[in-house]
């Protein structure tokens, strides 16, 4: 398999690949590389923090006092940033690479958040568990999660007074897309999900007395439908498969939809809604590796951050600073902007975030300093500049950069070859002229210079 195609595969299904791994895989066929990658992601490794204190407060009770509720929220505010940091580390050092990238994808599809950490952690691991499984099972599991029943008010959905929030988002955002259902379908669908709730411990609870057992007419079919029946009927619509395939295509292939390619994907997915099969098909398709699909996507803030950590491991001394950095970049894990999630694409870039994105590599790896020494000149003010940046940025972002790791893995890579390992797209003539004018002091300096280019924003 061609090296540039392996790099493309690992940038889309992960966050990059190191030179030694790239060299080993280049001896294999495309099918072997793809299948090995997916086979390594069959296992599910939950991501968990110690919740014993939370569980102790909740116990086996059915109700909690206001004081206990405040304590739960207080503990949750401490634990959620820890899960955020642990997720960043998991993405930076995954054993199940595809599963972790798919978990990140689904987190912005089945968007949800909660102020009870028990529910947040359980929801997060449900995304991970089903990330490469059967989509029908996935949707059913999501509909019964405590975090979701709270977030979209399903637990307020009662026979006497149906709440339509979950039924609406189920169709509009999770399965079909706008315009592929009617308001009547929403009303009837909501009735089917009446009685859905959860225990204080976060387990699904079907409240029979609150469920509407009457006949519902949904998508032209009538019957005493429950929530799972509604999901079955939705998935029988081929447009559901197409809608999901479009989202997968935009995230992993190209922001601009190729209708023929999406149709091919939908034909595969509609057969049994197997996510693993769909993704293997995409990654084995010839069109996935066409030049128009390589280096054409703007990295999300998390992809940018984790991509840097993949090449040069960075340890944050303060988890709050990691969260603050994500907020400055415009994407905080576990804290979506709304039920529709982050829009992605060009929406990642604006006048505020672009400066931060271009500054990020030097901020994390070199005290916010980028060497701009011209060939034949000496950068005599370098130390003064470093001190200036330490003073201005050091208190804001304190990290430890593991350059030994980078030097070890790039030992056999010539300094002039670094662009082909670090950048996903061609360098513009203007940027190339600029780089050629600089003194290549070291691989470290050159790495930071390359990461600080607009081209590094692409994957």
Secondary structure, DSSP 8 states (H G I E B T S, - for coil): --HHHHHHHHHHHSS---HHHHHHHTTS-HHHHHHHHHHTTSS--------HHHHHHHTT-S---HHHHHHHHHHHHHHHHHHHHHHHHHHHT-SSHHHHHHHHHHHTTS----S-HHHHHHHHHHHHHHTTSBHHHHHHHHHT-HHHHHHTTGGG--SSS---HHHHHIIIIIIS-TTSS-HHHHHHHHHHTTTEEE-TTS-EEE-GGGS--S-EEETTEEE---HHHHHHHHHHSHHHHHHHHHHHHHHHT-SS--HHHHHHHHHHHHHH-BHHHHHHHHHHSGGGGSGGGSS-SB--HHHHHHHHHHHS-EEES-HHHHHHHHHHHT--TT--SSTT----GGGG--TTHHHHHHHHHHHHHSTT-----BTT---TTHHHHHHHHHHHHTTT--EEE-HHHHHHHTTTS-GGGHHHHH-SS---HHHHHHHHTB----HHHHHHHHHTSGGGGB-
